[in-house]
Amino acid sequence: MGGCRARGVNSSVELITSLFSAGRLANVRLAAYLRVSSETQLDGQGLDVQERAIARWATEHGHRVALTFRDEGRAGTLDAPDRPGLAETLDAVADGKVEGVVVYALDRLARSLAVQEAALGAVWKLGARVFTVDGGEVQEDDPDDPLRTAMRQMRGVFAQLDRGQVVKRLRDGRRAKAAAGKKAVGDYPYGYRGAGKGRERDMVPHPAEQAVIRRIAELRAGGASYRSIATTLDAEGRSPRRAGRWSAMAVRNVSDRHLRTKDTA
């Protein structure tokens, strides 16, 4: 009888150990990232809905939401520099304040495959994890399991397609407004702005933001860190587009985009 009990206890210990090793029982300190744009508010995925769902999921899975960041009215196609909440989320990971990020669904993180993969890669590179309420942990790439990457990217592709269809409907509406003499609007990456109306509206350089990009490149060439560049930009009164101050992650994303643009020029 004693031997059977001992074997049962050992089996339970082994099971619990294996679950912890797999990360299924480990308490993970998380940053919740919430995002809405006009169309998602209509879809019933408002900030309050996302926050409640994330809190419930974290409790059920034994995790703790330590910090919460929000982007309201921000498109999922925008990079971190143009989303203050996302930039702060990535900064919290970089600073070791949290061990992972949780979102309501992957399309709350991004509605562009390129932005999705860049954000996921940034978190994973820092040794942190990413979770979604509707799918659990988003696993890192595994060279022995290419299907894992393909399935994740397919989700990104369909999120991008859905966003594209929404944008087309909005563009059609803007064209109708332009035809009636009203101004069309749109989001553009840092360093650029919209110019023109209707069919003629296009992306053109934003002089003040281009000056900031050149300043970032100058400081970076001199060996300055992203964090020190953020401090310098704030001290010089060179504000980011929407946030109150620069973050290291925002500076890094602007710098990386600038380098990509130079490489493809």
C-alpha positions as CSV (number, residue, x, y, z in Angstrom):
1,M,0.0,0.0,0.0
2,G,2.8,2.4,1.0
3,G,4.6,1.7,-2.3
4,C,1.5,2.4,-4.3
5,R,1.0,5.7,-2.5
6,A,4.6,6.7,-3.0
7,R,4.4,5.9,-6.7
8,G,1.2,8.0,-6.9
9,V,2.9,11.0,-5.2
10,N,5.9,10.7,-7.5
11,S,3.7,10.6,-10.6
12,S,1.9,13.7,-9.4
13,V,5.1,15.5,-8.8
14,E,6.4,14.5,-12.2
15,L,3.2,15.7,-13.8
16,I,3.3,19.1,-12.0
17,T,7.0,19.5,-12.9
18,S,6.3,18.8,-16.6
19,L,3.5,21.3,-16.6
20,F,5.7,24.0,-15.1
21,S,8.4,23.2,-17.6
22,A,5.9,23.6,-20.4
23,G,4.9,26.9,-19.0
24,R,1.3,25.8,-18.4
25,L,1.2,26.4,-14.6
26,A,3.9,29.1,-14.4
27,N,2.7,32.5,-13.2
28,V,3.8,35.0,-15.8
29,R,3.9,38.7,-15.2
30,L,2.2,40.3,-18.2
31,A,1.6,43.6,-19.9
32,A,-1.9,43.8,-21.4
33,Y,-2.0,45.7,-24.7
34,L,-5.4,47.0,-25.8
35,R,-6.2,48.6,-29.1
36,V,-9.3,49.9,-30.9
37,S,-9.9,51.7,-34.1
38,S,-13.2,53.1,-35.3
39,E,-14.3,49.9,-37.0
40,T,-13.4,47.6,-34.1
41,Q,-15.5,49.7,-31.7
42,L,-18.4,49.0,-34.0
43,D,-17.5,45.3,-34.0
44,G,-17.9,45.2,-30.2
45,Q,-14.2,44.8,-29.4
46,G,-13.9,48.0,-27.4
47,L,-11.2,48.6,-24.8
48,D,-13.5,47.6,-21.9
49,V,-14.4,44.3,-23.6
50,Q,-10.7,43.5,-24.3
51,E,-9.7,44.4,-20.7
52,R,-12.3,42.2,-19.1
53,A,-11.6,39.3,-21.3
54,I,-7.8,39.6,-20.7
55,A,-8.3,39.8,-16.9
56,R,-10.6,36.7,-16.9
57,W,-8.1,34.8,-19.1
58,A,-5.2,35.7,-16.9
59,T,-7.0,34.5,-13.8
60,E,-8.1,31.3,-15.4
61,H,-4.5,30.5,-16.5
62,G,-2.7,31.6,-13.3
63,H,-1.0,34.7,-14.8
64,R,-0.9,38.2,-13.5
65,V,-1.5,41.4,-15.5
66,A,1.0,43.9,-14.0
67,L,0.6,46.7,-16.5
68,T,-2.0,47.8,-19.0
69,F,-1.4,49.9,-22.1
70,R,-3.9,51.3,-24.6
71,D,-4.1,52.7,-28.1
72,E,-7.4,54.2,-28.9
73,G,-8.3,55.1,-32.4
74,R,-5.0,53.7,-33.7
75,A,-4.9,51.5,-36.8
76,G,-3.3,48.1,-36.5
77,T,-1.1,48.8,-39.6
78,L,0.8,51.5,-37.7
79,D,4.3,50.7,-36.4
80,A,5.2,51.2,-32.7
81,P,6.4,54.8,-33.1
82,D,2.9,55.8,-34.2
83,R,1.3,53.8,-31.4
84,P,2.3,55.2,-28.0
85,G,0.6,52.3,-26.1
86,L,2.5,49.7,-28.1
87,A,5.8,51.6,-27.7
88,E,5.2,51.7,-24.0
89,T,4.3,48.0,-23.9
90,L,7.6,47.1,-25.7
91,D,9.5,49.4,-23.4
92,A,8.0,47.6,-20.4
93,V,9.3,44.3,-21.8
94,A,12.7,45.7,-22.5
95,D,13.0,47.2,-19.0
96,G,12.2,43.8,-17.4
97,K,8.9,45.1,-15.8
98,V,7.0,42.2,-17.4
99,E,7.8,38.8,-18.8
100,G,5.3,38.8,-21.6
101,V,2.5,40.5,-23.5
102,V,-1.2,39.5,-23.7
103,V,-3.7,40.8,-26.3
104,Y,-7.3,40.0,-26.8
105,A,-6.6,38.7,-30.3
106,L,-3.6,38.8,-32.6
107,D,-5.2,41.4,-34.8
108,R,-5.3,43.8,-31.8
109,L,-1.5,43.7,-31.9
110,A,-1.4,44.3,-35.7
111,R,-3.4,44.2,-38.8
112,S,-0.4,44.1,-41.1
113,L,1.6,40.9,-41.5
114,A,4.9,42.9,-41.5
115,V,3.9,44.9,-38.4
116,Q,2.7,41.7,-36.7
117,E,6.0,39.8,-37.3
118,A,8.1,42.8,-36.3
119,A,6.2,43.2,-33.0
120,L,6.3,39.5,-32.2
121,G,10.0,39.4,-33.1
122,A,10.8,42.4,-30.8
123,V,9.1,40.7,-27.8
124,W,10.8,37.3,-28.5
125,K,14.2,38.9,-29.0
126,L,13.9,40.2,-25.5
127,G,13.2,36.7,-24.1
128,A,9.6,37.4,-23.4
129,R,6.4,35.6,-24.4
130,V,3.2,36.6,-26.3
131,F,-0.3,35.4,-25.5
132,T,-3.8,35.9,-27.0
133,V,-7.0,35.3,-25.2
134,D,-8.5,33.4,-28.2
135,G,-5.4,31.2,-28.9
136,G,-3.1,31.0,-25.9
137,E,0.6,31.4,-26.3
138,V,1.9,32.5,-29.7
139,Q,4.9,30.2,-30.2
140,E,8.2,31.3,-31.5
141,D,9.4,30.0,-34.9
142,D,10.8,26.5,-34.8
143,P,12.9,25.3,-37.8
144,D,11.6,21.8,-37.2
145,D,8.0,22.9,-37.4
146,P,7.5,25.3,-40.4
147,L,3.8,24.8,-40.2
148,R,3.8,26.7,-36.9
149,T,5.1,29.8,-38.6
150,A,2.9,29.4,-41.7
151,M,-0.3,29.1,-39.5
152,R,0.6,32.2,-37.5
153,Q,1.4,34.2,-40.6
154,M,-1.8,33.0,-42.2
155,R,-3.7,34.7,-39.3
156,G,-1.8,37.8,-40.1
157,V,-2.5,37.6,-43.8
158,F,-6.3,37.3,-43.1
159,A,-6.2,40.1,-40.6
160,Q,-4.4,42.3,-43.2
161,L,-7.0,41.3,-45.8
162,D,-9.8,42.2,-43.5
163,R,-8.2,45.5,-42.8
164,G,-7.7,46.1,-46.5
165,Q,-11.4,45.6,-47.2
166,V,-12.3,48.0,-44.4
167,V,-9.8,50.5,-45.8
168,K,-11.2,50.2,-49.3
169,R,-14.7,51.0,-48.0
170,L,-13.3,54.0,-46.1
171,R,-11.4,55.1,-49.2
172,D,-14.5,54.9,-51.3
173,G,-16.2,57.0,-48.7
174,R,-13.4,59.5,-48.7
175,R,-13.4,59.7,-52.5
176,A,-17.1,60.5,-52.3
177,K,-16.4,63.2,-49.8
178,A,-13.5,64.6,-51.9
179,A,-15.9,64.7,-54.9
180,A,-18.2,66.8,-52.7
181,G,-15.3,69.2,-51.8
182,K,-14.5,67.6,-48.5
183,K,-11.0,66.7,-47.2
184,A,-9.9,63.0,-47.3
185,V,-7.8,61.8,-44.4
186,G,-5.4,58.9,-43.7
187,D,-2.5,57.6,-41.5
188,Y,1.1,57.9,-42.6
189,P,4.3,56.6,-41.2
190,Y,6.5,59.0,-39.1
191,G,8.3,61.4,-41.4
192,Y,5.4,61.7,-43.9
193,R,2.0,63.3,-44.2
194,G,-0.9,63.2,-46.6
195,A,-1.2,65.8,-49.3
196,G,-3.8,66.4,-52.0
197,K,-7.4,65.4,-52.2
198,G,-9.3,62.4,-53.4
199,R,-7.5,60.4,-56.0
200,E,-4.6,62.8,-56.0
201,R,-4.0,62.4,-52.2
202,D,-0.6,60.9,-51.6
203,M,2.2,60.5,-49.1
204,V,4.8,63.4,-49.0
205,P,7.7,64.1,-46.6
206,H,6.9,65.9,-43.4
207,P,9.7,68.5,-43.0
208,A,9.7,68.7,-39.2
209,E,9.6,64.9,-38.8
210,Q,12.2,64.4,-41.5
211,A,14.5,66.7,-39.4
212,V,13.9,64.5,-36.4
213,I,14.8,61.4,-38.5
214,R,18.0,63.0,-39.6
215,R,18.8,63.9,-36.0
216,I,18.2,60.3,-34.9
217,A,20.5,59.1,-37.7
218,E,23.1,61.6,-36.6
219,L,23.1,60.6,-33.0
220,R,23.0,56.9,-33.8
221,A,26.0,57.3,-36.1
222,G,27.8,58.9,-33.1
223,G,27.2,55.8,-31.1
224,A,24.3,57.0,-28.9
225,S,21.9,54.4,-27.5
226,Y,18.2,54.5,-28.4
227,R,17.4,55.5,-24.8
228,S,19.9,58.3,-24.7
229,I,18.6,59.5,-28.1
230,A,15.0,59.5,-26.7
231,T,16.2,61.7,-23.8
232,T,18.0,64.1,-26.2
233,L,15.0,64.5,-28.5
234,D,12.8,65.3,-25.5
235,A,15.3,67.8,-24.2
236,E,15.5,69.5,-27.6
237,G,11.7,69.8,-27.8
238,R,11.5,67.4,-30.8
239,S,8.2,65.7,-29.8
240,P,6.9,62.5,-31.3
241,R,3.7,62.7,-33.4
242,R,1.2,61.6,-30.7
243,A,2.9,60.6,-27.5
244,G,4.1,63.0,-24.9
245,R,7.7,61.9,-25.0
246,W,10.0,59.6,-26.9
247,S,10.6,56.0,-25.9
248,A,13.7,53.9,-26.7
249,M,11.5,51.5,-28.7
250,A,9.9,54.3,-30.7
251,V,13.4,55.7,-31.6
252,R,14.5,52.3,-32.6
253,N,11.6,51.7,-34.9
254,V,12.0,55.1,-36.6
255,S,15.7,54.4,-37.0
256,D,15.1,50.9,-38.4
257,R,12.5,52.2,-40.9
258,H,14.9,54.9,-42.0
259,L,17.6,52.3,-42.7
260,R,15.1,50.1,-44.6
261,T,14.1,53.0,-46.7
262,K,17.7,53.8,-47.5
263,D,18.4,50.2,-48.4
264,T,15.5,50.1,-50.9
265,A,16.1,53.6,-52.3
